[in-house]
Amino acid sequence: MKKLTTLLLMLTLMSVASWADETITVSANSTDISEGLDLKVVAKLFAEAENLEQFEMKLNNPDSAFCNLDLNGDGQVDYLRVIETGEGNKRLIVLQAILAKDIYQDVASIYVEKDEAEQVTIQVVGDEYIYGTNYIIEPVYIYRPVIYDWFWGPSWVCWHSPYYWDYWPGWWHPYHCIAHH
């Protein structure tokens, strides 16, 4: 856990240093905003994916509606892009909602670390703004997730989603949020 904390701090400092002078704050329209994306489902989809590109596809699949976040208030579900950084046996995966041209909101982070004994630790951490403080899920998988083989296999390449505002994958289209009852 100390190593994960160190990696998180290092990556946070690097990202803060690269920010522009302008700061944009997204304000929530609802106290139930976290209902738009269940992080337990995120952990399940993560374990089922073969790589992060497939994970991004599963998160944004319009037919399954796993994601129901509308952080920019336009009535449409926001596309979640997946961005990864990694070093050695540590990976940080950030889920960002694309809100407008050059405007993104971090929704959650997934910390993955493999120790010397080949044991993998995963934490899915919700953004404090959306999920409140200390919203952390540490999933326990019965079967070894397939994505582990990709992370530490010979075909691993750090993933950064190529999608941004108004440039979406061909299989995705904006769709209306599903009302909560």
N, C-alpha and C positions, 0 to 999 in steps of 0.2 A: 504494500500500500504506500510506503514511503516513496518508492520509485515512481508510482503513478502520480503522486502529489508533486514530485519534482518535475516530471514531464509536463504536467498540466501547468504549473507555474511558469516553466520555461516557454511553453507554447503561447500562453496568455501574454507574457511580456513581449514576445516577438510580434504577436498580432496587434497589440496596443501600439507598439513602436511604428507599425506600418499604416496606421489609420491616418486619414486626412484630418485637417484641422476642424472640419465641420462634424458635429455630433448630432445624430438624429435619434429621437426617442419615439418609440412606438407605444401608444397607450392602449390599454385593453378596453374593449367595449363591454366585457362581460366578466363576472367573477367565475364563471364556469368555462373559461377559455381552455383549461387543460383537458376538458372532456373531448376536445377536438382531435386529440392524439393520445391514445393509451400507450404508455411506455412499456407495459407488459407485452402488448402486441408487438411493439417495436423490437423487443428482445427476442420474441418468437420468430419474427420475420428475419431478423439478423441471423439466427441459428439455421434457418432454412435456406438461406442464400448461398450460392457457390462463390460469389465475389461481391464487391461493393456496387458494381454496376447493376447486378441483378437485385441487390438489396434496395437500391434506389427505385428500380422498376416496381418491386413489390410494395414499397411504401406509397407510391403514387398511382397505383392501379385504379383507374376510375370505376372499374366494374366491382371492385371489392370495397372501396371507400374506407380503407383503414385510416386514411388521413381525412379529417373534416375540419381543418384549421382555416380560418379566414381572419388573419391578423391585420390585413389592410382594409377590412370592412367593405369590400366591393361586392359581397354576396357570393363570391366564387371561392372554391377551395384553393388554397395556395400550394404551389408546387414546392416540394421539399428536395433540395439538392444535398448531395452527400460529398463531404470534403474530408480527406484523410491526410494525416501526417504520421510519420513513423520513424523510429530509429531502433535498430537492434530488435529486441523482442517486445517492443512497446508500440502500440498503435493508438492514435486518438482520431476518432471519427466524429465529425460535427454535422448535425442535421440543421440546415438553414432553410427557412421559408423565404421564397423570392416574393417580395412585396411590391416592387416597382423598379423602374430603371435604376440600377446601381444601389438599390436598397434591399438589404437582407436582414433577417432576424434569426439569431441562433435559437433553436427550439430545444435541442437536447444534445448531449455528447455521450459517446460510448468509448470507454477506456478499456483497452484490451492489453493484457500483459502475460507473457509466458515466462515462468521462472526456470531455474536450473534443473528442476525435477520434471520439466515438461508440463507442469500444471498451469492451466490458463485461468486467469481471473478476469471477469468482465463486470463492469459497472455501467449502468445506463443512468445518466444524471440529467434530470430535467432542468431547463433554464429557470433560474430563480424567479424571474418576472412572470413566467407562465405557470409553473408548478409550485411555487413557494420555496422556502429555504429547505435545504437538505432532502430533496426528493430524489432518492437514490434507489435503484433496483439492482440487486446482485442476483442475476438468474442462475439457477442450477439446472443444467441440462442432463437428461438421462443418457442421451447419445451424444457423442462428440460431434459438434456442429461442423458441417462440411467446409464452411468458410475458414476454419483453422488451417486446413490444408493449403488454402490459397495464400493466407497471410504469411505462412512460413515455408511456402513451397518455392520452387524455382521460377514459377510464372508470376510471382508477385510484382506488381508495379503500383506505386502510390497512386490512389484514385482521387481525382478532382473532377467533379461533375462538369461537363462542358456546357450545361444549360444555364440560361439567364433570362431576364425579363423579355418576353416576346420571342424567345428562341427556345421552343419546347421540343421534346422528342416527338417523332411522328405518331406514336401510339397514345400520346396524352393530349387531352383537350381540357380547357377550363370547364368546370361543372359546378352546379349550385350546391351549397352546403345542405346537409341533411338536418332537418330540424330535430332538436332533442325534445322528448316528451317525458 
